[in-house]
Amino acid sequence: MESLITAAARALEAGDPLGALNRIALRNDAPSLALRGIAMAQLGDLAKAKTLLRSAARAFGPREAVARARCVVAEAEIALVSRDLNWPMKALAAARATLEKHGDLANAAHAGHIEARRLLLLGRPDEAERTLAELGALILPPASQVVRELVVAGIAIRRLRTKEARAALGRAAGAAHLARIPALAAEVESASLVLDTPAARLIARGKERPLLLGEVEALAASKALVVDTFHYSVRNGGIFVSLGTRPVLFALARHLAQSWPADVSREALIAAAFRARHADESHRARLRVEMGRLRAKLKPLADVTATKQGFALTPHKTRDVLVLARPIEEKHAGILALLSDGEPWSSSALALALDTSARTVQRALDELARSSKVQFFGHGRARRWMTPPVPGFPTGLLLPAPLLKT
């Protein structure tokens, strides 16, 4: 019978969940429950997978701490794929410590990779990098190498280091080929598309064009005056002026930059900043006040001068004024960006990733749903949101027991 367990484990390692289930579907011993849980996760039934893995963790005896720890790590990966970012990380840290203590360094590294990927989803690349550094340069099986390189690539992308990202994705593709798991190869291919898909729009002198991530990186190192709609800032070289808490000032700066070197009429600026259809004297007075505030904010970078028709931007020490805009102008762009990974997110996980309140996120989701930009399934706390279609599944679930030993 143990040969069936070993065969099922090898089938899962090769990405063949149906082959594994053919061998252990009717068994209820702890190793079989664990393997069935992983198989169900790979098939996309995450709720059933969690139930089986928890049953397996309880079924393993007190002397099987490593097996229980592996079940915890597998459940943590399901939580990551389910975008359950509130899953208790202390349990994962304890499982990782247990695995390291007993010499299971490969699965301990896998636990670290899960933690790093969660940190990336939360927008904390520095912490993700420290987590990888703690793991050291272990010799990992190909499937684990793929996951590690995907994390390295994700950190590099977050930091606009496209050369490092391409190198990491190249290594991930090589490891995926060795692993011979189609889902892993597909994940690497999907991640690689980020580098070859327009990531932003460049607006200059009234014209615009799409920018790849590498071009955005080059723009960050240029000497141009850049109005950045991603970070709501104006920058040139090492000088950075944040307008994130001043939306009116940022709107004025953006419209001045988009029309540079021409000026912008007072009526156009009033419509853009105050959303007023008809400008009256009160709007003009407010515009003069806000322009004075913008002039003070941009003093290190540019002058804001009055013209006969309106106002114009005059940059210091550069001949280029550019606007770095989002690929698609959308009120709830942050939520759509997170949902674009194709995975189902809970509203609480979105709130955690965006560092905002759950109520704010829920209102935005309801608005997006009314315009058919997102969809949901489930009810109450089980409700998940995604962009149409498809639900994801874990691609690198570890084996929750030493079942590969012959």
Order of alpha helices (4+ residues) and beta strands (2+ residues): alpha-alpha-alpha-alpha-alpha-alpha-alpha-alpha-alpha-alpha-alpha-beta-beta-alpha-beta-beta-beta-alpha-beta-alpha-alpha-beta-beta-beta-alpha-alpha-alpha-beta-beta
